Amino acid sequence: MVELTHDTVFKAIVDAGKPVTKRDLARAFDLRDARKIDLKRILKELSGMGRIQQIPGKAYVPVEGAVQEGDEVGEAPSVVVLRISEITLDGDVFA
């Protein structure tokens, strides 16, 4: 049995070469009952990290150019939603 981690789930989605559903992933990892909850959590986290996206039909696909484990860390994504908390008189912006 393969360990269920962010990287293994992401790799399974990439390797599939087509959109995959939760059911497809559950079968690929031979998951039963409670372990499916872990899969749902990991999918939600991967989506929040911008590595995968859910498309119509409740299938998941990797985001083009998604950061994989071991890639350079520290670069900001090209698009980010920020909440501005303060703008000083000098024009400095704090998020």
N, C-alpha and C positions, 0 to 999 in steps of 0.2 A: 504494500500500500504506500503510495506517495504521500509525503507530508503536505498538508494544505497550508501554503504560505502565499503572500502577495506575489512573490516571484514565480512560483509554480503555476498559480492561476493565470497570471499575465502571460507566461510562456505558452500555456495551453491555448489561450485565446489567439495569440500570434500564430502558433503552429497550425491551428485549425485552417487558416487561410480563407475562412468564410465566417459570417456572423454566427455566434454560438449562443444558445440559451442557457439558463440556469440548469435546466434538465440535462442538456448535453454535457455540461461540466460535471454535474452530479454523477452521471453515468461514467464519465471518463475517470473520475477519482473514486468511483465505487462508494459513494456517500449514502448514508442512511440517516433518517430522522434528525437527531440533534446536530450532526455534522453539517447538515444543509443550512442550518442557521449560521454557522461559521462561514460558509460559502457566501451567503447573502451579505454578511458583514464585510467580508473581504472585497466583494464586488462593489459595494457602496464606497468603501475606502479608496479603491483603485479609481473609481469614477471621480471622487472628490480630489484625488491627486492629479487628475487630468491624464491618466495613462490609458483609460478606456472610456467609451461612451456607449450609452444605451440607445439603440435605434428602434424605430417602429417595429412592432412584432416582438418586443421584449427581448431582443437579441443584443449581444455585446460585441463590439469591435474595438481593436486597438486604435488609439488616436495617433495619427501620422506624426512622427517625430517625438513620440512619448519618451520621457526619460526612463531608462532602464537602470537597474541596480548596477553600480560600478561605474556609471557615467560621471562626468564632471559635475560636482555639486557646487552650488553657490551662485549659479547664474539664475537670474529671475526669468520667469516665463515671459513670453512676448505680450500677453494680456493678463492683467490682474485687476480684480475689483478691490478697492481700498475704501475705507471709511476715514475721511479727513477729520481729525479731532481738533486741530488748531492751525490757524494761519497767523503768523506774527506780523507785526507792523513792517518788519523788514522783508516780508514775503516768503519766509521759510514755512514750509508745509510739513506738518507732523501727522502721521497716520497711526 
